Amino acid sequence: MWHKRRTDSDRFFEVINLSLLLLVCLIIVYPIYHLLIVSISDGYAVIRGEVGLLPVGINFTAYRAVLQNPAIPRAYMNTVLYTTVGTAINLIFTTLCAYPLSRKWFYGRNVFTFLIIFTMFFDAGIISNFMVVRSLGLLDTMWAIVLPPAISSWNMIIMRTFFQTQIPDELHESAHLDGAREFTIFLKIVLPLSKPVLATMALFYAVGHWNSWFSALVYLSRSEMFPMQLIMRNIVLSGDTTAMAATVAADMGIIATNIRYAVVFITMAPILLVYPFVQRYFVKGIMIGSLKG
């Protein structure tokens, strides 16, 4: 009887847990689905409120209007460039900082760790950052976007913890006995064994760069260098859809809402497509990297 009651309670917990997870998934997925169906629906049906769970009068004119605007492909390429270069810089700086801080032989590692953690709680502010970027001559360049956020203290701590807990000291000792230098150990042993945390950090940094628009707003003044997110912000907040709507005939049945939703969906689609390929590394890297401070 006790075993039966225990089994029933386990099943009840699984049902509740599954129901909550499905609810959370629905809350997350529905806004994305709503963006898609509105962007491909007839504009007049959208105005009349006829678009519910299914699109009405399916057409892709809004996407054609968006992609025919020369500012969108250019901004898209800028975003890809900033994300690729920025993520590469992030991973290089984070690994080079986290690895020595994870080694017991590194003199003063506790002091350096404290100084890095200190920056998580106190920031110089936007004006000071702008003055530094301007004094370095980085305004209106790609480097103003990718260099200031070159390393995240939080991500560095996760990676340092991974190196501490998941790379056995015996590997280092064996490599030293074989005559390997520290940099060789880092490149040939540590990094190949760190794929989960590297994939996790790459995803974190890539999403951050892909969604970033404030840095471009502050540091860039030339519109040809704007990333996609800044263009999307101008379209969504300012309603700047005139140029796109002018590329298609007025009787094609699209409105500003179709264009706004199409721009938002185009902007988020690449990250949604990338995540499934790194998901198995992402979960493992987060769990392992947070085991120990």
N, C-alpha and C positions, 0 to 999 in steps of 0.2 A: 504493500500500500504506500509506504514511504517513497519507494522508487517511482511509483506511478505519479504521486503528487509532485515529485521533483521533475519528472519528465513533462508534466502538464505545465508547470511553472516555466520551464525552459522554453517550451513551445509558445507560451503566452508572451514571454519576453521577446522571442524572435519575431512574432507577429507585430508587436508594438514597435520594435526596432526597425523592421522592414517598412512599416507604414510611415514612420517618421522620415526614414531615408527617402522613400518615394515622394513624400511631401516636399522635402528639401530640394530634391531633383526637379520637381515640378516648378517650384518657386524660381529656381535658377534657369531652367530651360525655357519656360513659357515666355519671358520677355524677349529672348533671342528669337523664338519662333514667331512672336508677334511682330518683331521688326521685319522678319523675312516676308510674312504674308502681306503686311501693309505695303512694303516696298514693291511687291509685284502685283498688287491689286489695282483696279481701276480707281483713279483719283476721285471721281465723282461718287463712287460707292463708298470711299473712305469718308468723304464729307457727310454723306447721308447716314453714316454709322452702320453700314451693312456688313462690314468686315468683322467676323467673330472668330470662330475656330478655323475657318477655311478661307482662302483668298477668293476674291470676287473679280471676275473679268481679268484673268491672268495675262499680264504683259510685262516685258522687261525693258520698257522704254525708259524708265527712271535710271536703270543701270547704264543704258546707252548714253543717256544725257550726261551722266556723271563721268563716264570713261571718255567721252568725246571732249570734255573740257581739258585743255592742255595742262592746267594747274594740277589736276588730280594725278595723272601718271608721274609727273615730275615730283610731286610731294610724296607719292608712294615710294619712288626710288630713293628719295632722301631718307625716308623712314627706314627702309631696308638697309641703307648704308650706315645710318647712325646706330641702328640696332646691331648690325654685324660687327662693326668696328668697336662700338662701345662694349659689347659683351665680351669680345676678345680681350680688350684692355682690362675689363673687370676681372676676368678669370686669371689673367697673368698676375695682376697686382694682388688679388686675394690669395692665390696659392703661394706666391712668394712671401707674403706676410704671414700667412697661417702656418706654413711649414716650420720655420725657425721657432715660432712661439710654441709649437707643440713639442719641441725637443727639450729634454731636461738639461742638456749641456749648454743651452743658449743663455749666456750671462745677461742678467737684467730683464729676463722675459716677463716677470711679474710687473715690473715698472712700465714696460712698453704696453703690456696688456691693459694696465690701469689707464694709461694715457689714451689708448684707443677707445676704451669703454667710456671714458670721460666725454668724448665727442658725441656719444649717443644721447647725452642729456643736455649738453650745452652747445648751441650753434651760434656762429658769428652773425647770422642774419643775411637777408637778401642784399642789402646795400653793400656790406663788406665783401660778399662774394662777387658782386658786380664790379666793384672797384679792383679786386684782384684780377678778374678776367680781363678787364679793360687795360690794366697796367701791363699785363702780359701780351697785349696785342691780339687777343683771341676773339674779339667781337666780330660777328658776321663770318665766322669760320666754323667748320665742323667740330673743331677741337673745343670750342666753347660749350658744345653739347655733350661730348663724350669724356672729357677730362675731369671736370669738377666732380662728377659722381663715380670716379674711377674705382673706388672701393667702398663697400658697405661694411660697417663695423659688425653688424649683426650677422651677415653672411660669413664674414671672416671668422667669427667665433664658432659658428656651426662647422666650418671647414676645419678649424684648428682642433675642435673636439673630435671630429672624425679621424684626423691624423693621430691623435693621442690614443684613441680607444680601439681603432680598427687596424692599425699598422703595427704589428708586433715588434718589440724592440729587438727580438732575435734576428729579424731580417736585417736590421741596420748593423748589428754586430757581425753577422755572417758576411755582409757586403764589405764591411771595414776589414775583416780578416782577409778577404780576397783582394784587397788593395783598392777598392772603389772609393772615390772621393764623394763628398756630401752632395755635390750637384749631380753627379752621376746616379747616386742612389735616388735622389729626388725625381730625376727624369725617367730612369729605367725601372724603378721598383715602385715608388710611392704613387706616381701619377697613374700608371696602368691599373693599380689596385683601387683607385679612387673614382672609378667611373660613376658610381651612384651619386656621390656628393657633387662631382663636377657637373653631371647632367642636371641635378637639382639647382645648383647655383646658376648654371647657364639659363635655365628656364626662368628663375627669379629675375636675373638681370635683363634678359631679353624682354620679358613682359614689362619691366620697368621702363626700358628704353622705348619700347613700342607704344606705350601709353603716355609717354611724357610729352607735354606741350608747354608747360610753364617756362622751362629753360629756353625754349625757342622764342617764346614771347618776350623774355627779358633780354636775351643776348643776340637775337637776330633781327635785323631790320629789312633785309632784302627778301621779298616774297618768293623768289626762285629758290631760296634755301629752306623754306618752311617745311616742316614734316607734315604728314597726313593728319595728325591729331590736331594741329593748330588750324589747318584748313577746315577740319570737321567742326572744331569749336566755333569758328566764324560762321559756318553754315547753320549749326544747330542753335546757337545763341543769338546771332545777328540776323538769321534768316537770309543769308547771302546766297540765294539760289537763282538769281536773275540770269547770270551768265549760263548756267546749265539749262535752265528752262528754255532759254532762247535757242538752244541747239536742236530742239525738236519742235514740231508743229504744235500749236495750241490745242488742236482737236485730237491729240493722241491720248488724252485722258490721264495726264499726270499732273500732280499739284506739288507744291513745295514740300508737303509732308512725305510724299513718295520719295522725293530726292533726298530729304534729310535721313529717312530711314535707310535708303540704299547706301548712302555714304557711311552711316554708322555700321551697317552690316559688312560692307566691304572692308572697313577698317579693322573689325574684330575677327574676321574670318581666318586670316593666317595663323593667329595664335591658337584658335580653336582647332585648327588642323595639325599644328605642331604638337600639342599636348599629348595625344594618344601615343606618339612614338617615344616619348620620354617618361611616360607615366610609371612604368615599372621601376625605372631608376629614381623617379621623383619620390615615391612613397618610401623606398628603402633608404634613400639619402636623408630624408627628413627624420625618420625614426632613429637611424643610427647616429646622426649628427647631433641629436638632442639628448643623448643618454647621460652625458656627464658634462659638468661645467668646467 
